[in-house]
Amino acid sequence: LSGSAQINAMTPFYTLLRVVPNPASGEAVVVGVVLFDGSQYRMRVSQRKTKLAILLARENEAPVWFALQRLQGRVEQDTAARRQTML
């Protein structure tokens, strides 16, 4: 969803949402996925796996929820913008 990965605007893709609570130990939990079908984005997040990631982060939940909320907002914003250009 960012400019860091230049992807053809119509190419379907998916990306896994990983929370890495402790990079030194290699711990990571895939909490969700963002899908793009060529016309719109979809985002799915597992509440159960998000809670696990928060536990592994020693219950420092604010940054995890903040990142997921920001990403959800971006998915909705990009989808709305794409719909506007299709009209």
N, CA, C and O of each residue as an XYZ file, in Angstrom:
348
protein
N       0.803     -1.198      0.000
C       0.000      0.000      0.000
C       0.844      1.259      0.000
O       0.327      2.358     -0.201
N       2.130      1.105      0.223
C       2.997      2.273      0.251
C       3.732      2.393     -1.073
O       3.700      1.486     -1.905
N       4.381      3.503     -1.247
C       5.145      3.719     -2.457
C       6.428      2.911     -2.508
O       7.109      2.907     -3.534
N       6.772      2.229     -1.432
C       8.029      1.494     -1.406
C       8.032      0.310     -2.364
O       9.083     -0.076     -2.874
N       6.879     -0.256     -2.606
C       6.776     -1.381     -3.538
C       5.983     -0.911     -4.748
O       4.765     -0.756     -4.666
N       6.640     -0.687     -5.842
C       5.960     -0.232     -7.037
C       5.312     -1.428     -7.729
O       5.994     -2.232     -8.364
N       4.002     -1.537     -7.601
C       3.252     -2.644     -8.161
C       2.295     -2.077     -9.197
O       1.680     -1.035     -8.973
N       2.167     -2.755    -10.322
C       1.201     -2.348    -11.323
C      -0.155     -2.211    -10.640
O      -0.573     -3.105     -9.903
N      -0.844     -1.097    -10.880
C      -2.092     -0.791    -10.178
C      -3.164     -1.860    -10.379
O      -4.089     -1.944     -9.570
N      -3.075     -2.668    -11.413
C      -4.113     -3.655    -11.678
C      -3.661     -5.080    -11.343
O      -4.429     -6.021    -11.546
N      -2.463     -5.262    -10.846
C      -1.948     -6.587    -10.552
C      -2.456     -7.062     -9.195
O      -2.184     -6.418     -8.183
N      -3.182     -8.165     -9.152
C      -3.628     -8.698     -7.854
C      -2.425     -9.124     -7.013
O      -1.417     -9.591     -7.543
N      -2.545     -8.956     -5.704
C      -1.489     -9.387     -4.792
C      -2.079     -9.580     -3.403
O      -3.226     -9.223     -3.136
N      -1.268    -10.150     -2.534
C      -1.613    -10.216     -1.123
C      -0.348     -9.979     -0.322
O       0.762    -10.201     -0.806
N      -0.525     -9.530      0.894
C       0.600     -9.369      1.802
C       0.159     -9.770      3.204
O      -0.949     -9.455      3.638
N       1.037    -10.461      3.895
C       0.739    -10.910      5.248
C       1.060     -9.802      6.241
O       2.051     -9.087      6.085
N       0.230     -9.665      7.249
C       0.449     -8.688      8.311
C       1.107     -9.410      9.478
O       0.475    -10.214     10.163
N       2.371     -9.114      9.692
C       3.120     -9.780     10.765
C       3.425     -8.783     11.864
O       3.785     -7.635     11.606
N       3.275     -9.241     13.084
C       3.705     -8.471     14.242
C       4.966     -9.152     14.761
O       4.978    -10.358     15.012
N       6.016     -8.371     14.917
C       7.293     -8.897     15.388
C       7.571     -8.252     16.750
O       8.197     -7.195     16.823
N       7.106     -8.889     17.818
C       7.252     -8.277     19.137
C       8.691     -8.244     19.648
O       9.045     -7.361     20.430
N       9.521     -9.190     19.220
C      10.906     -9.228     19.673
C      11.788     -9.696     18.516
O      12.013    -10.896     18.359
N      12.285     -8.769     17.711
C      13.103     -9.163     16.557
C      14.347     -9.967     16.935
O      14.793    -10.811     16.158
N      14.900     -9.723     18.095
C      16.109    -10.433     18.512
C      15.863    -11.925     18.681
O      16.752    -12.738     18.431
N      14.661    -12.283     19.104
C      14.366    -13.705     19.322
C      13.762    -14.366     18.087
O      13.599    -15.586     18.049
N      13.433    -13.564     17.085
C      12.841    -14.113     15.875
C      11.350    -14.397     15.993
O      10.764    -15.012     15.103
N      10.734    -13.956     17.083
C       9.296    -14.167     17.257
C       8.526    -13.304     16.266
O       8.841    -12.131     16.064
N       7.520    -13.902     15.657
C       6.643    -13.164     14.762
C       5.305    -13.897     14.701
O       5.253    -15.126     14.743
N       4.240    -13.131     14.604
C       2.904    -13.706     14.503
C       2.212    -13.069     13.302
O       2.116    -11.845     13.214
N       1.737    -13.890     12.387
C       0.944    -13.388     11.271
C      -0.460    -13.171     11.808
O      -1.149    -14.125     12.169
N      -0.882    -11.909     11.859
C      -2.182    -11.578     12.444
C      -3.258    -11.342     11.393
O      -4.444    -11.287     11.719
N      -2.852    -11.203     10.130
C      -3.852    -10.948      9.108
C      -3.254    -10.907      7.722
O      -2.100    -11.274      7.501
N      -4.077    -10.448      6.793
C      -3.679    -10.389      5.391
C      -4.390     -9.212      4.722
O      -5.527     -8.880      5.058
N      -3.695     -8.590      3.769
C      -4.298     -7.583      2.895
C      -4.294     -8.179      1.502
O      -3.264     -8.638      1.009
N      -5.454     -8.166      0.877
C      -5.615     -8.706     -0.476
C      -5.988     -7.577     -1.422
O      -6.718     -6.659     -1.050
N      -5.485     -7.651     -2.641
C      -5.900     -6.724     -3.695
C      -6.271     -7.561     -4.894
O      -5.447     -8.323     -5.398
N      -7.515     -7.429     -5.365
C      -8.000     -8.276     -6.453
C      -7.911     -7.610     -7.821
O      -8.445     -8.128     -8.802
N      -7.246     -6.475     -7.888
C      -7.142     -5.746     -9.147
C      -8.033     -4.528     -9.182
O      -7.842     -3.635    -10.008
N      -9.021     -4.485     -8.277
C      -9.898     -3.320     -8.234
C     -10.117     -2.786     -6.829
O     -10.363     -1.592     -6.659
N     -10.035     -3.637     -5.826
C     -10.197     -3.141     -4.459
C      -9.382     -3.962     -3.470
O      -9.003     -5.104     -3.730
N      -9.131     -3.342     -2.338
C      -8.391     -3.992     -1.260
C      -9.359     -4.628     -0.283
O     -10.491     -4.174     -0.118
N      -8.900     -5.675      0.353
C      -9.629     -6.296      1.455
C      -8.600     -6.598      2.536
O      -7.463     -6.972      2.249
N      -9.022     -6.430      3.782
C      -8.118     -6.687      4.895
C      -8.829     -7.562      5.902
O      -9.971     -7.292      6.275
N      -8.159     -8.605      6.339
C      -8.706     -9.501      7.360
C      -7.676     -9.622      8.476
O      -6.492     -9.835      8.218
N      -8.133     -9.485      9.711
C      -7.257     -9.585     10.875
C      -7.879    -10.557     11.859
O      -9.072    -10.480     12.150
N      -7.077    -11.462     12.365
C      -7.510    -12.425     13.369
C      -7.379    -11.800     14.753
O      -6.277    -11.453     15.179
N      -8.493    -11.657     15.451
C      -8.461    -11.099     16.803
C      -7.665    -12.021     17.739
O      -6.929    -11.547     18.604
N      -7.815    -13.320     17.560
C      -7.118    -14.289     18.400
C      -5.599    -14.166     18.232
O      -4.860    -14.161     19.217
N      -5.143    -14.068     16.990
C      -3.698    -13.955     16.756
C      -3.171    -12.575     17.159
O      -2.015    -12.446     17.560
N      -4.011    -11.552     17.055
C      -3.601    -10.228     17.516
C      -3.399    -10.240     19.024
O      -2.447     -9.647     19.531
N      -4.293    -10.912     19.740
C      -4.129    -11.023     21.197
C      -2.852    -11.786     21.544
O      -2.161    -11.431     22.498
N      -2.538    -12.820     20.785
C      -1.290    -13.565     21.000
C      -0.085    -12.650     20.785
O       0.853    -12.659     21.581
N      -0.112    -11.867     19.718
C       0.997    -10.946     19.434
C       1.171     -9.940     20.569
O       2.295     -9.594     20.930
N       0.061     -9.477     21.128
C       0.123     -8.526     22.239
C       0.729     -9.196     23.471
O       1.527     -8.588     24.184
N       0.349    -10.443     23.717
C       0.942    -11.171     24.843
C       2.452    -11.334     24.661
O       3.217    -11.172     25.612
N       2.873    -11.650     23.447
C       4.304    -11.801     23.174
C       5.042    -10.470     23.288
O       6.239    -10.437     23.575
N       4.326     -9.388     23.062
C       4.917     -8.049     23.185
C       4.845     -7.557     24.628
O       4.987     -6.367     24.908
N       4.622     -8.493     25.521
C       4.531     -8.190     26.960
C       3.415     -7.194     27.240
O       3.551     -6.262     28.033
N       2.300     -7.438     26.546
C       1.067     -6.690     26.735
C       1.196     -5.207     26.398
O       0.446     -4.385     26.923
N       2.131     -4.866     25.538
C       2.262     -3.499     25.049
C       1.356     -3.356     23.829
O       1.826     -3.316     22.692
N       0.055     -3.280     24.082
C      -0.909     -3.406     23.003
C      -1.157     -2.141     22.192
O      -1.602     -2.236     21.049
N      -0.889     -0.980     22.734
C      -1.190      0.270     22.024
C      -0.531      0.353     20.642
O      -1.218      0.699     19.681
N       0.761      0.053     20.496
C       1.366      0.150     19.160
C       0.789     -0.854     18.162
O       0.672     -0.554     16.974
N       0.431     -2.035     18.640
C      -0.139     -3.048     17.741
C      -1.483     -2.575     17.218
O      -1.726     -2.600     16.012
N      -2.360     -2.144     18.119
C      -3.686     -1.677     17.691
C      -3.577     -0.426     16.829
O      -4.314     -0.279     15.854
N      -2.662      0.479     17.181
C      -2.471      1.701     16.399
C      -2.075      1.364     14.962
O      -2.636      1.918     14.016
N      -1.113      0.461     14.798
C      -0.653      0.083     13.457
C      -1.777     -0.565     12.654
O      -1.951     -0.255     11.476
N      -2.541     -1.460     13.277
C      -3.632     -2.120     12.566
C      -4.731     -1.134     12.181
O      -5.298     -1.232     11.093
N      -5.036     -0.184     13.066
C      -6.053      0.824     12.748
C      -5.598      1.730     11.616
O      -6.387      2.066     10.733
N      -4.328      2.127     11.636
C      -3.799      2.970     10.558
C      -3.836      2.225      9.221
O      -4.194      2.794      8.190
N      -3.466      0.962      9.256
C      -3.483      0.163      8.034
C      -4.909     -0.008      7.516
O      -5.150      0.092      6.312
N      -5.848     -0.264      8.413
C      -7.253     -0.388      8.005
C      -7.740      0.916      7.373
O      -8.439      0.895      6.360
N      -7.374      2.037      7.966
C      -7.750      3.331      7.397
C      -7.170      3.535      6.017
O      -7.842      4.054      5.126
N      -5.927      3.130      5.833
C      -5.283      3.278      4.524
C      -5.943      2.391      3.475
O      -6.137      2.816      2.336
N      -6.290      1.158      3.852
C      -6.982      0.242      2.940
C      -8.308      0.858      2.507
O      -8.639      0.853      1.321
N      -9.065      1.386      3.463
C     -10.353      2.012      3.137
C     -10.170      3.243      2.262
O     -10.931      3.454      1.317
N      -9.161      4.060      2.570
C      -8.887      5.262      1.790
C      -8.497      4.916      0.354
O      -9.014      5.516     -0.588
N      -7.604      3.966      0.182
C      -7.173      3.575     -1.155
C      -8.311      2.956     -1.958
O      -8.435      3.205     -3.157
N      -9.134      2.158     -1.305
C     -10.278      1.550     -1.995
C     -11.262      2.626     -2.431
O     -11.759      2.581     -3.556
N     -11.554      3.593     -1.563
C     -12.472      4.685     -1.916
C     -11.922      5.505     -3.081
O     -12.664      5.859     -3.998
N     -10.629      5.807     -3.046
C     -10.013      6.572     -4.131
C     -10.076      5.801     -5.447
O     -10.327      6.384     -6.501
N      -9.850      4.503     -5.382
C      -9.913      3.677     -6.586
C     -11.328      3.653     -7.161
O     -11.512      3.712     -8.377
N     -12.315      3.568     -6.289
C     -13.716      3.592     -6.736
C     -14.063      4.909     -7.414
O     -14.791      4.926     -8.407
N     -13.541      6.022     -6.880
C     -13.803      7.326     -7.468
C     -13.242      7.425     -8.888
O     -13.872      8.014     -9.766
N     -12.063      6.851     -9.111
C     -11.448      6.933    -10.438
C     -12.152      6.019    -11.430
O     -12.041      6.210    -12.641
N     -12.880      5.022    -10.920
C     -13.569      4.079    -11.799
C     -14.924      4.627    -12.251
O     -15.517      4.096    -13.190
N     -15.427      5.687    -11.594
C     -16.748      6.229    -11.950
C     -16.718      7.032    -13.216
O     -17.750      7.550    -13.642
